[in-house]
Amino acid sequence: METVIAKPANKEQLAALKAVMKVLKVDFTTEKSPYNPAFLAKVEKAEEQIKSGKYRKITPSEVWK
């Protein structure tokens, strides 16, 4: 068989997925993310800024100024 990894976007989606799997008698396990949610939010914000062009490139020589 295959393993399916679902990534629900919110608590409602998570609850719905769990309910469906229980009704279908699908064996499943859950794991908590090892990352702090505040840290993940910062990473997502930074990725959005990069995609929209809101970033500045710094050369190695500029790091030590």
mmCIF file as gemmi writes it, N, C-alpha and C atoms, coordinates in Angstrom:
data_model
loop_
_atom_site.group_PDB
_atom_site.id
_atom_site.type_symbol
_atom_site.label_atom_id
_atom_site.label_alt_id
_atom_site.label_comp_id
_atom_site.label_asym_id
_atom_site.label_entity_id
_atom_site.label_seq_id
_atom_site.pdbx_PDB_ins_code
_atom_site.Cartn_x
_atom_site.Cartn_y
_atom_site.Cartn_z
_atom_site.occupancy
_atom_site.B_iso_or_equiv
_atom_site.pdbx_formal_charge
_atom_site.auth_seq_id
_atom_site.auth_asym_id
_atom_site.pdbx_PDB_model_num
ATOM 1 N N . MET Axp A 1 ? 0.822 -1.188 0 1 0 ? 1 A 1
ATOM 2 C CA . MET Axp A 1 ? 0 0 0 1 0 ? 1 A 1
ATOM 3 C C . MET Axp A 1 ? 0.866 1.251 0 1 0 ? 1 A 1
ATOM 4 N N . GLU Axp A 2 ? 0.231 2.384 -0.175 1 0 ? 2 A 1
ATOM 5 C CA . GLU Axp A 2 ? 0.906 3.674 -0.19 1 0 ? 2 A 1
ATOM 6 C C . GLU Axp A 2 ? 0.639 4.42 1.114 1 0 ? 2 A 1
ATOM 7 N N . THR Axp A 3 ? 1.519 5.354 1.41 1 0 ? 3 A 1
ATOM 8 C CA . THR Axp A 3 ? 1.333 6.249 2.539 1 0 ? 3 A 1
ATOM 9 C C . THR Axp A 3 ? 0.881 7.588 1.993 1 0 ? 3 A 1
ATOM 10 N N . VAL Axp A 4 ? -0.146 8.151 2.594 1 0 ? 4 A 1
ATOM 11 C CA . VAL Axp A 4 ? -0.66 9.449 2.182 1 0 ? 4 A 1
ATOM 12 C C . VAL Axp A 4 ? -0.353 10.45 3.284 1 0 ? 4 A 1
ATOM 13 N N . ILE Axp A 5 ? 0.243 11.564 2.9 1 0 ? 5 A 1
ATOM 14 C CA . ILE Axp A 5 ? 0.53 12.629 3.861 1 0 ? 5 A 1
ATOM 15 C C . ILE Axp A 5 ? -0.373 13.805 3.535 1 0 ? 5 A 1
ATOM 16 N N . ALA Axp A 6 ? -1.266 14.144 4.45 1 0 ? 6 A 1
ATOM 17 C CA . ALA Axp A 6 ? -2.189 15.265 4.266 1 0 ? 6 A 1
ATOM 18 C C . ALA Axp A 6 ? -1.692 16.434 5.109 1 0 ? 6 A 1
ATOM 19 N N . LYS Axp A 7 ? -1.839 17.642 4.572 1 0 ? 7 A 1
ATOM 20 C CA . LYS Axp A 7 ? -1.418 18.838 5.298 1 0 ? 7 A 1
ATOM 21 C C . LYS Axp A 7 ? -2.588 19.801 5.395 1 0 ? 7 A 1
ATOM 22 N N . PRO Axp A 8 ? -3.46 19.583 6.379 1 0 ? 8 A 1
ATOM 23 C CA . PRO Axp A 8 ? -4.612 20.467 6.517 1 0 ? 8 A 1
ATOM 24 C C . PRO Axp A 8 ? -4.165 21.889 6.865 1 0 ? 8 A 1
ATOM 25 N N . ALA Axp A 9 ? -4.893 22.865 6.334 1 0 ? 9 A 1
ATOM 26 C CA . ALA Axp A 9 ? -4.536 24.267 6.526 1 0 ? 9 A 1
ATOM 27 C C . ALA Axp A 9 ? -5.07 24.842 7.844 1 0 ? 9 A 1
ATOM 28 N N . ASN Axp A 10 ? -6.045 24.159 8.439 1 0 ? 10 A 1
ATOM 29 C CA . ASN Axp A 10 ? -6.608 24.677 9.686 1 0 ? 10 A 1
ATOM 30 C C . ASN Axp A 10 ? -7.192 23.529 10.512 1 0 ? 10 A 1
ATOM 31 N N . LYS Axp A 11 ? -7.681 23.863 11.694 1 0 ? 11 A 1
ATOM 32 C CA . LYS Axp A 11 ? -8.204 22.842 12.61 1 0 ? 11 A 1
ATOM 33 C C . LYS Axp A 11 ? -9.46 22.164 12.07 1 0 ? 11 A 1
ATOM 34 N N . GLU Axp A 12 ? -10.275 22.909 11.32 1 0 ? 12 A 1
ATOM 35 C CA . GLU Axp A 12 ? -11.5 22.342 10.773 1 0 ? 12 A 1
ATOM 36 C C . GLU Axp A 12 ? -11.177 21.252 9.75 1 0 ? 12 A 1
ATOM 37 N N . GLN Axp A 13 ? -10.202 21.522 8.89 1 0 ? 13 A 1
ATOM 38 C CA . GLN Axp A 13 ? -9.793 20.525 7.902 1 0 ? 13 A 1
ATOM 39 C C . GLN Axp A 13 ? -9.214 19.295 8.591 1 0 ? 13 A 1
ATOM 40 N N . LEU Axp A 14 ? -8.433 19.511 9.623 1 0 ? 14 A 1
ATOM 41 C CA . LEU Axp A 14 ? -7.849 18.394 10.364 1 0 ? 14 A 1
ATOM 42 C C . LEU Axp A 14 ? -8.947 17.526 10.982 1 0 ? 14 A 1
ATOM 43 N N . ALA Axp A 15 ? -9.919 18.172 11.588 1 0 ? 15 A 1
ATOM 44 C CA . ALA Axp A 15 ? -11.017 17.422 12.209 1 0 ? 15 A 1
ATOM 45 C C . ALA Axp A 15 ? -11.807 16.645 11.159 1 0 ? 15 A 1
ATOM 46 N N . ALA Axp A 16 ? -12.042 17.257 10.009 1 0 ? 16 A 1
ATOM 47 C CA . ALA Axp A 16 ? -12.789 16.579 8.94 1 0 ? 16 A 1
ATOM 48 C C . ALA Axp A 16 ? -12.018 15.373 8.416 1 0 ? 16 A 1
ATOM 49 N N . LEU Axp A 17 ? -10.718 15.533 8.206 1 0 ? 17 A 1
ATOM 50 C CA . LEU Axp A 17 ? -9.904 14.409 7.739 1 0 ? 17 A 1
ATOM 51 C C . LEU Axp A 17 ? -9.917 13.257 8.737 1 0 ? 17 A 1
ATOM 52 N N . LYS Axp A 18 ? -9.784 13.58 10.009 1 0 ? 18 A 1
ATOM 53 C CA . LYS Axp A 18 ? -9.805 12.539 11.037 1 0 ? 18 A 1
ATOM 54 C C . LYS Axp A 18 ? -11.158 11.825 11.058 1 0 ? 18 A 1
ATOM 55 N N . ALA Axp A 19 ? -12.244 12.591 10.924 1 0 ? 19 A 1
ATOM 56 C CA . ALA Axp A 19 ? -13.583 11.996 10.943 1 0 ? 19 A 1
ATOM 57 C C . ALA Axp A 19 ? -13.783 11.048 9.765 1 0 ? 19 A 1
ATOM 58 N N . VAL Axp A 20 ? -13.355 11.479 8.583 1 0 ? 20 A 1
ATOM 59 C CA . VAL Axp A 20 ? -13.499 10.63 7.387 1 0 ? 20 A 1
ATOM 60 C C . VAL Axp A 20 ? -12.692 9.352 7.545 1 0 ? 20 A 1
ATOM 61 N N . MET Axp A 21 ? -11.463 9.475 8.034 1 0 ? 21 A 1
ATOM 62 C CA . MET Axp A 21 ? -10.626 8.28 8.196 1 0 ? 21 A 1
ATOM 63 C C . MET Axp A 21 ? -11.203 7.318 9.227 1 0 ? 21 A 1
ATOM 64 N N . LYS Axp A 22 ? -11.793 7.861 10.287 1 0 ? 22 A 1
ATOM 65 C CA . LYS Axp A 22 ? -12.418 6.998 11.286 1 0 ? 22 A 1
ATOM 66 C C . LYS Axp A 22 ? -13.618 6.258 10.701 1 0 ? 22 A 1
ATOM 67 N N . VAL Axp A 23 ? -14.439 6.971 9.927 1 0 ? 23 A 1
ATOM 68 C CA . VAL Axp A 23 ? -15.623 6.349 9.312 1 0 ? 23 A 1
ATOM 69 C C . VAL Axp A 23 ? -15.195 5.25 8.35 1 0 ? 23 A 1
ATOM 70 N N . LEU Axp A 24 ? -14.13 5.48 7.592 1 0 ? 24 A 1
ATOM 71 C CA . LEU Axp A 24 ? -13.643 4.484 6.636 1 0 ? 24 A 1
ATOM 72 C C . LEU Axp A 24 ? -12.771 3.415 7.291 1 0 ? 24 A 1
ATOM 73 N N . LYS Axp A 25 ? -12.572 3.54 8.599 1 0 ? 25 A 1
ATOM 74 C CA . LYS Axp A 25 ? -11.748 2.609 9.368 1 0 ? 25 A 1
ATOM 75 C C . LYS Axp A 25 ? -10.322 2.526 8.818 1 0 ? 25 A 1
ATOM 76 N N . VAL Axp A 26 ? -9.778 3.709 8.493 1 0 ? 26 A 1
ATOM 77 C CA . VAL Axp A 26 ? -8.395 3.813 8.029 1 0 ? 26 A 1
ATOM 78 C C . VAL Axp A 26 ? -7.524 4.065 9.248 1 0 ? 26 A 1
ATOM 79 N N . ASP Axp A 27 ? -6.498 3.242 9.417 1 0 ? 27 A 1
ATOM 80 C CA . ASP Axp A 27 ? -5.572 3.41 10.527 1 0 ? 27 A 1
ATOM 81 C C . ASP Axp A 27 ? -4.698 4.631 10.247 1 0 ? 27 A 1
ATOM 82 N N . PHE Axp A 28 ? -4.587 5.544 11.224 1 0 ? 28 A 1
ATOM 83 C CA . PHE Axp A 28 ? -3.759 6.731 11.03 1 0 ? 28 A 1
ATOM 84 C C . PHE Axp A 28 ? -3.098 7.148 12.331 1 0 ? 28 A 1
ATOM 85 N N . THR Axp A 29 ? -2.006 7.88 12.194 1 0 ? 29 A 1
ATOM 86 C CA . THR Axp A 29 ? -1.308 8.446 13.339 1 0 ? 29 A 1
ATOM 87 C C . THR Axp A 29 ? -1.101 9.934 13.072 1 0 ? 29 A 1
ATOM 88 N N . THR Axp A 30 ? -0.897 10.697 14.117 1 0 ? 30 A 1
ATOM 89 C CA . THR Axp A 30 ? -0.651 12.126 13.975 1 0 ? 30 A 1
ATOM 90 C C . THR Axp A 30 ? 0.664 12.477 14.656 1 0 ? 30 A 1
ATOM 91 N N . GLU Axp A 31 ? 1.276 13.535 14.168 1 0 ? 31 A 1
ATOM 92 C CA . GLU Axp A 31 ? 2.521 14.046 14.755 1 0 ? 31 A 1
ATOM 93 C C . GLU Axp A 31 ? 2.403 15.551 14.886 1 0 ? 31 A 1
ATOM 94 N N . LYS Axp A 32 ? 2.978 16.078 15.929 1 0 ? 32 A 1
ATOM 95 C CA . LYS Axp A 32 ? 3.049 17.525 16.083 1 0 ? 32 A 1
ATOM 96 C C . LYS Axp A 32 ? 4.312 18.003 15.374 1 0 ? 32 A 1
ATOM 97 N N . SER Axp A 33 ? 4.25 19.19 14.8 1 0 ? 33 A 1
ATOM 98 C CA . SER Axp A 33 ? 5.421 19.767 14.144 1 0 ? 33 A 1
ATOM 99 C C . SER Axp A 33 ? 6.456 20.125 15.208 1 0 ? 33 A 1
ATOM 100 N N . PRO Axp A 34 ? 7.735 19.834 14.948 1 0 ? 34 A 1
ATOM 101 C CA . PRO Axp A 34 ? 8.768 20.175 15.925 1 0 ? 34 A 1
ATOM 102 C C . PRO Axp A 34 ? 9.098 21.667 15.927 1 0 ? 34 A 1
ATOM 103 N N . TYR Axp A 35 ? 8.491 22.428 15.006 1 0 ? 35 A 1
ATOM 104 C CA . TYR Axp A 35 ? 8.815 23.843 14.878 1 0 ? 35 A 1
ATOM 105 C C . TYR Axp A 35 ? 7.781 24.717 15.571 1 0 ? 35 A 1
ATOM 106 N N . ASN Axp A 36 ? 8.242 25.822 16.111 1 0 ? 36 A 1
ATOM 107 C CA . ASN Axp A 36 ? 7.397 26.795 16.758 1 0 ? 36 A 1
ATOM 108 C C . ASN Axp A 36 ? 6.517 27.462 15.692 1 0 ? 36 A 1
ATOM 109 N N . PRO Axp A 37 ? 5.199 27.546 15.918 1 0 ? 37 A 1
ATOM 110 C CA . PRO Axp A 37 ? 4.317 28.16 14.92 1 0 ? 37 A 1
ATOM 111 C C . PRO Axp A 37 ? 4.7 29.601 14.569 1 0 ? 37 A 1
ATOM 112 N N . ALA Axp A 38 ? 5.21 30.361 15.527 1 0 ? 38 A 1
ATOM 113 C CA . ALA Axp A 38 ? 5.628 31.745 15.255 1 0 ? 38 A 1
ATOM 114 C C . ALA Axp A 38 ? 6.806 31.751 14.28 1 0 ? 38 A 1
ATOM 115 N N . PHE Axp A 39 ? 7.726 30.813 14.44 1 0 ? 39 A 1
ATOM 116 C CA . PHE Axp A 39 ? 8.864 30.707 13.527 1 0 ? 39 A 1
ATOM 117 C C . PHE Axp A 39 ? 8.388 30.35 12.123 1 0 ? 39 A 1
ATOM 118 N N . LEU Axp A 40 ? 7.463 29.403 12.016 1 0 ? 40 A 1
ATOM 119 C CA . LEU Axp A 40 ? 6.935 29.004 10.717 1 0 ? 40 A 1
ATOM 120 C C . LEU Axp A 40 ? 6.228 30.176 10.03 1 0 ? 40 A 1
ATOM 121 N N . ALA Axp A 41 ? 5.529 31 10.8 1 0 ? 41 A 1
ATOM 122 C CA . ALA Axp A 41 ? 4.851 32.164 10.228 1 0 ? 41 A 1
ATOM 123 C C . ALA Axp A 41 ? 5.869 33.147 9.657 1 0 ? 41 A 1
ATOM 124 N N . LYS Axp A 42 ? 6.994 33.324 10.345 1 0 ? 42 A 1
ATOM 125 C CA . LYS Axp A 42 ? 8.046 34.22 9.843 1 0 ? 42 A 1
ATOM 126 C C . LYS Axp A 42 ? 8.643 33.681 8.55 1 0 ? 42 A 1
ATOM 127 N N . VAL Axp A 43 ? 8.856 32.387 8.487 1 0 ? 43 A 1
ATOM 128 C CA . VAL Axp A 43 ? 9.419 31.776 7.275 1 0 ? 43 A 1
ATOM 129 C C . VAL Axp A 43 ? 8.459 31.943 6.106 1 0 ? 43 A 1
ATOM 130 N N . GLU Axp A 44 ? 7.172 31.696 6.336 1 0 ? 44 A 1
ATOM 131 C CA . GLU Axp A 44 ? 6.171 31.849 5.281 1 0 ? 44 A 1
ATOM 132 C C . GLU Axp A 44 ? 6.099 33.301 4.803 1 0 ? 44 A 1
ATOM 133 N N . LYS Axp A 45 ? 6.171 34.255 5.738 1 0 ? 45 A 1
ATOM 134 C CA . LYS Axp A 45 ? 6.144 35.669 5.367 1 0 ? 45 A 1
ATOM 135 C C . LYS Axp A 45 ? 7.362 36.017 4.515 1 0 ? 45 A 1
ATOM 136 N N . ALA Axp A 46 ? 8.524 35.526 4.9 1 0 ? 46 A 1
ATOM 137 C CA . ALA Axp A 46 ? 9.748 35.787 4.137 1 0 ? 46 A 1
ATOM 138 C C . ALA Axp A 46 ? 9.652 35.196 2.729 1 0 ? 46 A 1
ATOM 139 N N . GLU Axp A 47 ? 9.102 34.004 2.601 1 0 ? 47 A 1
ATOM 140 C CA . GLU Axp A 47 ? 8.948 33.381 1.285 1 0 ? 47 A 1
ATOM 141 C C . GLU Axp A 47 ? 8.011 34.206 0.399 1 0 ? 47 A 1
ATOM 142 N N . GLU Axp A 48 ? 6.937 34.737 0.99 1 0 ? 48 A 1
ATOM 143 C CA . GLU Axp A 48 ? 6.012 35.581 0.231 1 0 ? 48 A 1
ATOM 144 C C . GLU Axp A 48 ? 6.709 36.86 -0.236 1 0 ? 48 A 1
ATOM 145 N N . GLN Axp A 49 ? 7.537 37.449 0.641 1 0 ? 49 A 1
ATOM 146 C CA . GLN Axp A 49 ? 8.258 38.664 0.275 1 0 ? 49 A 1
ATOM 147 C C . GLN Axp A 49 ? 9.233 38.395 -0.867 1 0 ? 49 A 1
ATOM 148 N N . ILE Axp A 50 ? 9.888 37.261 -0.843 1 0 ? 50 A 1
ATOM 149 C CA . ILE Axp A 50 ? 10.819 36.911 -1.911 1 0 ? 50 A 1
ATOM 150 C C . ILE Axp A 50 ? 10.071 36.759 -3.228 1 0 ? 50 A 1
ATOM 151 N N . LYS Axp A 51 ? 8.929 36.073 -3.193 1 0 ? 51 A 1
ATOM 152 C CA . LYS Axp A 51 ? 8.137 35.873 -4.411 1 0 ? 51 A 1
ATOM 153 C C . LYS Axp A 51 ? 7.648 37.198 -4.991 1 0 ? 51 A 1
ATOM 154 N N . SER Axp A 52 ? 7.348 38.16 -4.126 1 0 ? 52 A 1
ATOM 155 C CA . SER Axp A 52 ? 6.844 39.448 -4.601 1 0 ? 52 A 1
ATOM 156 C C . SER Axp A 52 ? 7.966 40.437 -4.918 1 0 ? 52 A 1
ATOM 157 N N . GLY Axp A 53 ? 9.219 40.016 -4.755 1 0 ? 53 A 1
ATOM 158 C CA . GLY Axp A 53 ? 10.355 40.866 -5.094 1 0 ? 53 A 1
ATOM 159 C C . GLY Axp A 53 ? 10.767 41.835 -4.005 1 0 ? 53 A 1
ATOM 160 N N . LYS Axp A 54 ? 10.259 41.669 -2.81 1 0 ? 54 A 1
ATOM 161 C CA . LYS Axp A 54 ? 10.593 42.564 -1.699 1 0 ? 54 A 1
ATOM 162 C C . LYS Axp A 54 ? 11.762 41.997 -0.893 1 0 ? 54 A 1
ATOM 163 N N . TYR Axp A 55 ? 12.953 42.037 -1.501 1 0 ? 55 A 1
ATOM 164 C CA . TYR Axp A 55 ? 14.142 41.571 -0.809 1 0 ? 55 A 1
ATOM 165 C C . TYR Axp A 55 ? 15.344 42.33 -1.333 1 0 ? 55 A 1
ATOM 166 N N . ARG Axp A 56 ? 16.469 42.205 -0.645 1 0 ? 56 A 1
ATOM 167 C CA . ARG Axp A 56 ? 17.694 42.877 -1.039 1 0 ? 56 A 1
ATOM 168 C C . ARG Axp A 56 ? 18.829 41.873 -1.014 1 0 ? 56 A 1
ATOM 169 N N . LYS Axp A 57 ? 19.592 41.818 -2.097 1 0 ? 57 A 1
ATOM 170 C CA . LYS Axp A 57 ? 20.741 40.923 -2.155 1 0 ? 57 A 1
ATOM 171 C C . LYS Axp A 57 ? 21.929 41.602 -1.465 1 0 ? 57 A 1
ATOM 172 N N . ILE Axp A 58 ? 22.662 40.837 -0.689 1 0 ? 58 A 1
ATOM 173 C CA . ILE Axp A 58 ? 23.838 41.335 0.008 1 0 ? 58 A 1
ATOM 174 C C . ILE Axp A 58 ? 25.019 40.471 -0.402 1 0 ? 58 A 1
ATOM 175 N N . THR Axp A 59 ? 26.081 41.116 -0.851 1 0 ? 59 A 1
ATOM 176 C CA . THR Axp A 59 ? 27.3 40.388 -1.234 1 0 ? 59 A 1
ATOM 177 C C . THR Axp A 59 ? 28.09 40.064 0.027 1 0 ? 59 A 1
ATOM 178 N N . PRO Axp A 60 ? 28.949 39.071 -0.033 1 0 ? 60 A 1
ATOM 179 C CA . PRO Axp A 60 ? 29.759 38.735 1.146 1 0 ? 60 A 1
ATOM 180 C C . PRO Axp A 60 ? 30.577 39.917 1.673 1 0 ? 60 A 1
ATOM 181 N N . SER Axp A 61 ? 31.056 40.764 0.797 1 0 ? 61 A 1
ATOM 182 C CA . SER Axp A 61 ? 31.85 41.912 1.256 1 0 ? 61 A 1
ATOM 183 C C . SER Axp A 61 ? 31.002 42.918 2.031 1 0 ? 61 A 1
ATOM 184 N N . GLU Axp A 62 ? 29.711 42.972 1.734 1 0 ? 62 A 1
ATOM 185 C CA . GLU Axp A 62 ? 28.822 43.907 2.444 1 0 ? 62 A 1
ATOM 186 C C . GLU Axp A 62 ? 28.476 43.415 3.849 1 0 ? 62 A 1
ATOM 187 N N . VAL Axp A 63 ? 28.608 42.145 4.087 1 0 ? 63 A 1
ATOM 188 C CA . VAL Axp A 63 ? 28.261 41.582 5.397 1 0 ? 63 A 1
ATOM 189 C C . VAL Axp A 63 ? 29.139 42.183 6.485 1 0 ? 63 A 1
ATOM 190 N N . TRP Axp A 64 ? 30.38 42.432 6.201 1 0 ? 64 A 1
ATOM 191 C CA . TRP Axp A 64 ? 31.335 42.874 7.201 1 0 ? 64 A 1
ATOM 192 C C . TRP Axp A 64 ? 31.484 44.385 7.28 1 0 ? 64 A 1
ATOM 193 N N . LYS Axp A 65 ? 30.628 45.145 6.624 1 0 ? 65 A 1
ATOM 194 C CA . LYS Axp A 65 ? 30.683 46.611 6.687 1 0 ? 65 A 1
ATOM 195 C C . LYS Axp A 65 ? 30.053 47.114 7.949 1 0 ? 65 A 1
